[in-house]
Amino acid sequence: MRTPFLIRPQAARALRNSRRALAAEAWLCSHRLREKKDLHLFSGRIEGVTCPRIAVLGTDGAIGKRTTATLVVQALVDRGIRAVMVGTGQTTIIQGGRYGVALDALVPQFCSGEVENQIVAAFEGEDPDIIIVEGQGALSHPAYLTSAHILRDSRVARAT
């Protein structure tokens, strides 16, 4: 009788990391890197977006913001509400998200404009009832400045 093959935790982590590296490399090979002239600065066009925007943010990284945003969009669509997700992380783009930008790969001066540009593109391309903006990074961690760009530049609904 053969014994089951066991893999040590360190080896399992290395295997997962190598799969992620391969996925990232495949994505980079299939997408040309954007030059500075192709990036957008904030223009104010977001003011023309008339549907509500909701940002899914968190207090730490890797806590399920993208998953939550995806499930919220799916639940809204299942109820007949035209919803679209705008991603702000690399994973959404690698997985084929239609609208999104990898904020952590941008020079900060372009973050605002790129968030705005993707939301406007989603609004003009889909005519949604609502836009869900996937969070990036963490609200409470000083190393994740991208959350501030998402809040300010997507002009998300404000509680009154």
Stockholm file with secondary structure:
# STOCKHOLM 1.0

chainA/1-160         MRTPFLIRPQAARALRNSRRALAAEAWLCSHRLREKKDLHLFSGRIEGVTCPRIAVLGTDGAIGKRTTATLVVQALVDRGIRAVMVGTGQTTIIQGGRYGVALDALVPQFCSGEVENQIVAAFEGEDPDIIIVEGQGALSHPAYLTSAHILRDSRVARAT
#=GR chainA/1-160 SS CCCCCCCCHHHHHHHHHHHHHHHHHHHHHHSCCCCGGGSCCCCSGGGGCCSCEEEECCSSSSSSHHHHHHHHHHHHHHTTCCEEEEBCSHHHHHTTCSSBCCGGGSCHHHHHHHHHHHHHHHHHHHCCSEEEEECCSCTTCTTCTHHHHHHHHTTCCCCC
#=GC SS_cons         CCCCCCCCHHHHHHHHHHHHHHHHHHHHHHSCCCCGGGSCCCCSGGGGCCSCEEEECCSSSSSSHHHHHHHHHHHHHHTTCCEEEEBCSHHHHHTTCSSBCCGGGSCHHHHHHHHHHHHHHHHHHHCCSEEEEECCSCTTCTTCTHHHHHHHHTTCCCCC
//
